Amino acid sequence: MSSGDPSGSQASGHLMQAIAARRVVSAVFLMCGGFFGLWASRIPDIKAATGLSEGWFGVLLLVMALGAFTAFPTAGALMDRHGPARVTKGAALGTAVAFTLLGLSPSVVTLVAALFFAGFAFGSLDVSMNGWGAEVETALERPVMSSFHGLFSLGAGVAAAAGGLAITLGFSVALHFCLWGLLSVPILVVCLRQHWPQSVGGAETQDKAPLFAFPEGALRFAGLIALIAALGEAAVTDWAALYQILDLGYSEAMAPIAFTVFSVAMVIMRLAGDRIIARFGPVPVARVSGFVAFVGCVLLVSGWNIFVVWIGCFVMGLGYAVLFPLAMSRAAADPHMSKGRALASVATLGYGAFLFGPPVLGFIGQLFSLGASFAVVALLTLIIPFLAGALKVKS
């Protein structure tokens, strides 16, 4: 009797390795979201410590954005040369160190350096962990990217809530950031120890990466989906509360609930999204998601009453949740660009919209109203169902 099929045993071994790697990548996404929420929770305290005005502090925040945008093409090129797993390990370690140093910065000068370092490390991690996640998704032969992003959102929410507790307990920014850095150590250890076969790009990856990578071919439309989804998420994050207060006249105490329900919907849908995508496919899911997000925008803009506004934000969260993960999965599978360049290009569009979209919406709000800003978001979202076909990979 045969002792077994060697090829079957090898396949089983690869599957077990992919399952283990999925747990590690999930933990890295959770950690990355945690650092995002950590930073967001202490921005007011850091601003107060600098003594800068809102305008100058806004300029300071652009340093972090500059670091991230510098990282996208760099991380993409490194991924193509060394594989996403190795880059993820280095970027994860760099992110933990960078955010710890961010909390220890004693002056504006050191804060500028720490912000650039943190932005660069965070941007590198964002691109590389999506690349590793896409390889795990391919190895498992089923969608998993949405759940990764769901854990990022969950980590951000938990860290933001922990930040509120830290403030209540009187923790200094330095102590808070150091403690959070220590909490990341177990994740870093398992990440660094996880074996994953090195994968590199083809011959086209030998070309020098451009300063800012942009999608090519059909991937442009997938990148546009990521841009519109990120803009919608940024609009709710930055302007939903003020829209309710200034345009609709609701109380300041009630306004933050809109973002809370939006975030809850994002987490729920992202964690459930993989099963939905596996059953119906990325193109139909993206089409329905775009329409659902549009309906949510319309409910928000209508402002009929506070409950309709909250329902609108919840529906928007359901609609936008899986669009960015779908775009990143499409980028990783693009047949015409290397994985690193493709992921970097989509990240550039998506995070560019998240960072620079809110000021544009604010300008529209100043000229007309914040309701008009959300109407613009709604009209752009309506384009997504027509772009969804670009999420299908064609050889």
N, C-alpha and C positions, 0 to 999 in steps of 0.2 A: 504494500500500500504506500502511495506517495506521501512524503513528509509535508507536502504543500507546494503551492505555486510560488516561486520566488518573486515573480512580478506582482502577484497579489499581495505578498507580504510587504514589498516595497511601496506599493500604492497605499496600503494601510498605514505604513510608517509616515508617508507624506501627509496623509490626512490628519493623523494625530499631531504632526508638527504644525499643520495649518490651524488646527483647533487651539493648540497652545499659543500660537502666535496671535490668534484672534483675541484671546484673553489679554495678552500683553498690549496689543494695539488699542484695545478698549480702555485699558488702564491709562495709557498715554493720552488718549483723547480726554478722558476724565481729568487727568492732571493738568492738561493744557487749558481746559475750560476753567479749572479751579484757579489757575494763576490769573486768568482774565477777570474772573469775579473778584479775586483778591484785590487786584489793582483798581477795579471800578469802585469797590466799597470804600477805599481810602483816598480817592482823588480829592475830596474836599479838604481833608486833613493835610495832604501834601501841598495843595495850593496855599492853604493858610500858612504853612511853614515857610514857603518861599516868599510870601509877602507880595506876590505879583498880582497885577490886575487881571480881570477876566481875559482881556485881549492878549496880553503878553503870555499868560498861562496857556491860552489857546495855541499861540505860536510854539510854545514849549512842547505841547502835545504832538505837534506836527513832526517833531524830531523822532518820536517813536514810529510814526507812520513812514517817515523817510527810511528808517532802519528796516522796516518790514518790506518796503518796496525794493530796497537794495538787496534784500535776502532772497526774494522770489527767483530771479534768474540765476543767482549764485547757487541756491539750493538745487534748482533744476539741473544745472550743469554737474554738480557734485553727484546727484542721483544717477545721472546717466553714466558717470564714470565709476562710481563705487556701489551703486544700488541704494534703494530707499531705506532699507533696514539699517545700514551702517550710518547713513546721514541722520536718520531719526534718533538713533542712540546718542550721537554727538550733540544734536540740536536739543534733545530732551535734557541732557546734562547742562548744556549752556543756558537753557531757559530757566532751570531751577537756580543756577548761580546768579544769572542776570537779575531775576526778580528779587532775590535775597539782597543783592547789592543795591537794588532800587530803593528798598526800605531803609538802607543804611547810609544813603547819600546825604552828607552834612551841609551841602551848599548847592546853589543853583548850577554852578559850573560842573560839579560832580554829577548832579542830577541829569544834566544834558547828556553827559557821556553814558550814564546808566540807562537813560531812556533809549538812546540809539542802540546800545548793546541789547537791551531787552527786546526792542522792536525787531532787531536783526535775528536774534535767537528764536523769538516767537514766530516770526515769518518763516524762517527755515524749518521749524518744527511743523508748522501748519502744512506746508507743501509736502515735506517728506513723509509725515505720518499718513497723509492721504495716499501717497504713493505706495507705502507699505500696506495700508489698508486695501488698496486696489489689488495688490498681488495676493493678499489673503483671500479676497473675494473671488479671484480667479481660481485659486487652489481649492476653495470649498465648493466652487461651481454653483453658488447661489448668492443673492444680494446680501451684503452686510454693511455697506457704507452708511446707510441711513442710521442704523443703530449706533455706529461710531459717533456720528454728529449729534445724535440724541444724548449720548453720554457727555459730550462736550458741553451741551446746553445744561445738562443736569449738574455737571461740575461747577459751571459758572453760577448757577442758582444757589447751590449749597454754599459755595465760597462767599457769595454776596451776603447770604443770611448769616454765615459765621462772622463775616466782617461787622455786621450790625451788633452781634453779640460781643465781639472784641471791643468795639467802641463803647458799648454799655459797661463792660468790665474795666474800662480805662486803660486798655493795652495801648502802648505807643505804637507808631507805625513800624519802627525798627523791630520791636519784640514780635509784633503780629507777623511781619514778613519772614522773620527768622524761624518762628514756629511753623509757619506754613511750608517753608523750605524743608524743614526736618520731616514733615509729614510726607513729602514727596520722595524721600530716600528709599522706602521699600519699593515703590514703583520703578524708580531708576535702577535699582539692583536687579529686579526681574527683567527689566527691559534690556539691560546690558548683557545679561546672561542668556537671553533667548537667541538660539541659533536660527538663522534664516539664510538660505542659499543666496549668494550674491548674484544680482541680475543687473546687467548694464544695457545701455542703448546700442543701436546699430552704428553703422559707419557715419551716418549724418550727425551723430553726437560729437564728432571730433571737431566740428566747426565751432568757432568762438561764439558763445552765447551772447545775444544782444543785451544791451543795458536793461531794456524793458521788453519782455516777451509778450507777443500778442497772438491769439489763435489764428490758424490758417485754415482755409477751405471751409468745410461744413462745421468745423469746430468753432468757427466764429459765432454761429447761431447758438450753440451750446453755451459759449461764453456770455452771450447776450442774455440768455436765461439766467445764468448765475448773477449777472449784473443787476437785472430787474428784481430778482429775488432778494439780493443783498440790499438793494435800495429800499424795498418794502420793509424789510426787517429794521433797517436803520431809521426809517421814517417813524415807525412805531416806537422804537427805543428812544429817539431824541425829541420827537415832537408831539406824540399822542397826548401826554399829560398837559402840555401847554395849549394844545388845540382845545382840549376840554375846558380849560380855565379861561382862556382869552376869547375864543370864538363862541363857545357854547355856554359859558357862564357857570360851570359846575365848580364845586368847592375844591380847594387844594387837597383836602384830606381824601377825597374820592378819586381824584385823577390818577394816582399811581396804580390803581387796580387794573386799569386797561392793559398796562404793560405786563402785569402779573399774569392775567388770564392769557395773554398772547404767548408768554413764555411757557406756561403750562401746556398749552395746545401744541407748541413746537416740540416739547419733550415727548408728549404722548404720541404724536404722529411720527416723529423720527424713530422712536423705539418700535413702533408698529409697522413702519414703512417698508422694511425689508420683506416681510411676508406679503404685503400688498403688491410690491414691485415684482416679486417672484411669481405671483399668480397672474398678474395682468400685463406685466411688461413695462419698461420705462416710458415709452411714448404715450400710451393711454393714461398712465398715472400722471405724467407731466401735463397733459391736456386738461384732465379733470382738476388737477391741483391749481393750474393757472386760472381756470374759471371759478373755482372755490375762493381763491385769494381775491379775485375781482369782486365777487359778491360781498366778501367781508369788507373790502374797501368802500363799496357803495353804502353798506350799513353804517360804517364809521362816518362817512361824509354826510350822510343824511342827518345825523344828530337828533333823531326823533326824541329819544330820551336816553338817560344814562345807561339803562340796561341794553338798549339796542346798540349803543356804542361799544359796550363790553362784549356783547355777542359778536359784533363785527370784528373786534380785535381777536377774539377766540377763533373765528372762522378764518381770518387772515393767517393766524398761526398754523392752522391745519393746512391751508393752501400752500404757504411758502416753505413749510418744513422740509420736504424731501427734494426740492428743486436744486438747491446748491449741491447736496450729496450726489444727485443724479448727474449734474454737470461735471463734477469731479471724476466720477466713475467713467463717464464718456471720454473725458480728457485722457485718463490713464490707458484707455483702450484704443486711442486714435491710431489709425494705421499709417498716417502720413507724417506725424511729428513724433519725436522721441518722447518717452513718458515724462522725463523731467521737464522738458520745454513745454509740453502740452499742459501739464499740471500748473506750472509757473504762469503760463499765459492766462489760464482761466482764473487762477488766484488773483492775478493782477487786475482783471476786470471786476471780479466779485468784491474784493476788498477795497479796490479803488472806489466803487460805488458806496460801500459801507462807510468809508472815511470821508469822501469828498461830496457824496450825495446830500447829506443833511445841510451843509451850508447853502447849496443850491436851492433846496426846498425852503430853507429859511429866507432866502432872497425873494422867492416867489411869494412866500407868506407875508413878507414886508410890503411887497407891491400890491398884493390882492388880499389874501387871507390864508391862514393855515389850512382851511378847508379846501382852498384851491390847490395847495401843495399836495394834499392827499388825493384830490381828483386827478392830478397829473400821474401820481403813482398808480391809480386805478386804471387809467388809460394805457399806461405802459404794460401793466399786468395782463391786460386783455390781449396783448400780442403773444403771450407765452403759448397758448394753445396752437398758434400757427407756426411757432418755432420748434415745437416739441419733436417733430420728425427728425431733427438734427441729433437727437439723443440715440438714434439707432446707428450702430457702427456698421459702416459699409467698407468692404475691402477694396 
